[in-house]
């Protein structure tokens, strides 16, 4: 790996890294920006589902990151710049000093994926999760607790939004993702492959601790406030986490951690993919 040293933010070779925050909002046509050392380490690891297109670093980070950068294919350019030039390119002070341009994985066939899962496994279905912090937290919990994959509906924010990737500590880059399915389609596809849909709700329903854990479970999580659509609650098995007096629910990312831990560790037997 031979870094390409930059002296100007106007260099056309780093156009994809310019004005990061504005481009976050408009999209990148199948590409994404990853930020920070932890995320770069996941992106370049053997278990990443994404391909690295380019890396842009502060010059002071080159020596420490040499082992990580050595994993890159020889054709992937690594650009290095002084901190002030880097900040000018990004459009804000990039104190981590690390950006990478990545390529999203190809879309997955839900039926082929679900058919190949273990007999005892757990999936996550995200419905209307518009907050990038919550999305990142859900992916982090799914990866850490052994969920086989995550489904996201069209009402969700893009899991490859820079902040979501960062909050997930790179889990978005390695976790199987099925996007574009409506909540109803998630349930239908999952049930066709033996998954029992569990709808998390602060309303009526059995407590999580008393739930007989199915061999295959789809955990459905709705947005904070509206929650899951009524038609999904009517079709799925409602489940609730009891609250102390005065509270009606938890943050959706915290909820995902509690539920996934219960489902994947029930009976002392780990259910991980």
Buried (B, 14 or more C-beta within 10 A) or exposed (E): BEBBEBEEBEBEEBEBBBEBEEBBEEEBEEBBBBBBBBBBBBBBEEEBBBBBBBBBBBBEBBEEBEEBBEBBEEEBBBBBBBBEBBBBBBBEEBEBBBBBBBEBBEEBEBEEBBEEBEEBBBBBBBBBBEBBBBBBBBBBBBBBBBBBBBBBBEBBBBBBBBBBBBBBBBBBBBBBBBBEBBBBBBBBBBBEBBBBBBBBBBEEBEEBEEBEBBEBBBBBBBBBEEBBBEEBBEBBBBBBBEEEEEEEBBEBBBBBBBBBBBBBBBEEEEBEB
